[in-house]
């Protein structure tokens, strides 16, 4: 009888300890799984940086002012051209990729934001002044494509001429398109041509001038980006911008 009571007491203690261990385990589960959750960032620091295509033209490399490699984005296909927006939050890349001809990256996370398949990789890329749209074109197609950066929604506008370069007009909903003989000013949303043979605003010191495209081509010996055929992004200098680096909470 005494042994039976002893065994029963041992069983009660074992069960109690088991229940206690189970309670501790259950209470600790949220903390355990939270350690595997993706870290959230609420603030960013930004460092002056230079964006360049790699030697094999299949990556975008990001360097500091001292030429230290800070990060890179692997594209995996030969890059035609790329551009970054005015606040360095988006990168657009055109490449010989038959499935994702055009990619837009979020530069705060260095992750792909949206991608599009196009018949021909566009050579000309420019973000709108408000960074809401990406405009792309290529010299053998009299058409400009207007892409909403967040959704990837694409619209197009037929042009009366073949485009040779694109430039945002420093007005949120407008864009300038250079052709062989003229500059066309278009509206982005909804897409339409606003003006042909548009005069172009040029600043020299404190003076503002509205000049004809032919006149502005080499004003004071310095070609304006709208009229320069050189692909600046694909040069050895690349493009200047910023690299966002997250602060941990």
N, C-alpha and C positions, 0 to 999 in steps of 0.2 A: 504493500500500500504506500509506503514511504517512497519507494523507488518510482512508483507510478506518478506520485505528486511531483517528484524531482524532474522527471522527463517532461511532464506537462508544463512545468515552470520554464524549462529550457526552451520548449517549443514557443511559448508565449514571448520570451525574450528575443528569440530568433525572428519571429514574425514582426515584433515591434521594431527591431533594428532594420528589417527589410523594408517596412513601411516608411521609416525615417529616411533611409537611403533613397527610396523612390521619390519622396517629397523633395529631397535635396536635388535629385536629378531633374525632376520636372521644373523646379524653380530655376535651375541653371540653364535649361534649354534655350530660352530666349537670348541670354548672353552668349551661349555657345554658337548659335547660328548667326547672331549679329556680327560675329567676328569674320564671317565669310561674306557679308554684304558688301556691295560696292561702295567705296568711300565717296562721300559727297563733298563737293567743293562749293563754297559760297563766294570766295574772293579769288582774284587772280592778280599776280604781278606780271608786268610785261617788260621784256628786254629788247632793245633795238637789235634787229636781225636782218640778214640778207638771205633771200630765197634764190637758189640756183638749181638748174638741172644737173644731175650727176653726169660723169664722163660717158657712161653708157646710155644716157638719155632715158633711163627707166625709173628714176627716182627724183623727188624734189628734196634737196638737202638744205638745211637751215643752219646758217653760220652766225656767230657773234661778230661784233665789230673787229675783234682780234683774230678772226678767221678760224675760231674754234667751232667744230661741228657740234651743234646743240641737239639736233634731232633730224629725222628724215621721214619722208612718206614714200613708201614703195608703190609705184604705179604698175610695174610689170610689163608695160608695153612702151614702144618708142613714143616719146613725147613730141607733139607738134608745137605746142605753145602753152603757156600758163599765165595766170594773172592773179593778183590778190586785191581784195577790196580796200577801201580807204581806211578802215579801222582795223585791218588785219584779222578779221574774224572769219573770213571765207577765202578759200583757195579754189580756183577753177582750173582744170587741166584738160586739154584736148590731146588725145593719143590715138595711135593706130590700134585700137581695141575694138573688134567687131561687135562686142556685146555691150560695152560701156564706153562709147566714143568720148563722151563728155562726163566728167566727174566734178562734183562740188564737195569740198571738205570743210568741216567745222574746225577751224584752227585753234579753238579753245581746248578741244579734246583730241585733235589730229585724227578724227574718225570721219568716214564717208558719210555725207549728209544726204546726197541724192545723186543719181546717175541717169544718163539718157543715152539711147542708141540713136545715132545719126548716120545718114548714108555716107557722108564725107566728113572726116575730122575737120572742124573749123579752125582756120588759121588766126582769125581775129577774135579776140575776147575782151570784153570790158564790162565792169559792173556799173550800174547806174549810180548817180550821185548820192542817192539815199540807200544804196546797197540792197535794195529789195529785188532787183532784177539783174540778170546776166544777159548781155547781148552778144551774140556770136554770128559770124559770117565767114565766107570764104570767097576768094576773088573770081571763081568760075561760076558762081550762082547769084543771080540778081535778087537776093532775098536776105533778110535779116531775121534771125530767130531771137525771141525775147522769152527768157526763162525765169520764172519766179524761184528765187533761191531756196526758200523754205519747203515748198511743195513740189518743185520740179515741173510745174505746169508750164507747157510750152505754147507760144503763139508765134505767128510769122507775119511778115509784111513784105509784099512784093515791091521791088524797087525798079525805077526806070533806067537804072544804070548798074554797072558791075561795081561792087564795093572794093575799095583798096585799103581802108582802115576805118576804125571806129574810135570815138572819143565821147565820154560823157560830157554833157553840156554844162555841168555844174548847176543844173536845174533838175530837181528830183525826177521829174517825169519826162525828160527830154534826152535826146541822143543826137550826136552829129555823125554823119557818114560821109567819108570822102570818096569821090570817084575820080576818074581821070581828068574831068573838066569842071567839076563843081562840088560844092558841099551841100548835102541835104540835111535838113533839120526835121527830126521825126518826134512824134509823141509815142510814149511807150504803152500807156494804158488809157483808153484803148488804142491799139496801134494805128497810126495814120501819119501821112506826110504833112508836115506843117509848112515847110518852106523849101523851095528849090533855089539854087544859086545864093545860098545863105551867106551873108557877111559874117565874118568870124571875129569875135572880140579878142583883142590882143593887148596885153598889158606890158608896158615898158616903163619901169620906174613908177611914177605916180600917174602917168598918162595912160588912158584907155583909148584904143583905136578900133574901128570896125573896118577890116580889110578884106579884099578879095582873096580867095585861096591862092591865086598865082602870086600875088604880092607878098603874102605872109610866108610863103614856102621857105625862104631863107632871110627873114628879117634880121638885120644886124649880124648876119653870118651864122645864126643859130637856128637849125630847123625845128619847127614846132612838132610835137609828137603826132599830131593829126596828119602831118605831111611827111613824116619820116617813115621810110619803108623798113628800117632796121628793126628786127625783132629783139627788143631790149631784154625781155625776160630770158631768152635763150642765149644771150651773150655771156661772156665770162663774168660780167658784173652782176647779172641777175637783177632782182627787184629788192628794194628796201622796204622794210615793214617792222613788225614786232612779233615776238614769240611769247604767247601767254603761258605762264607757269602757275599752277594752282596752289593755293594756300590750304593746308589741312585745317579742319574745324578744331 
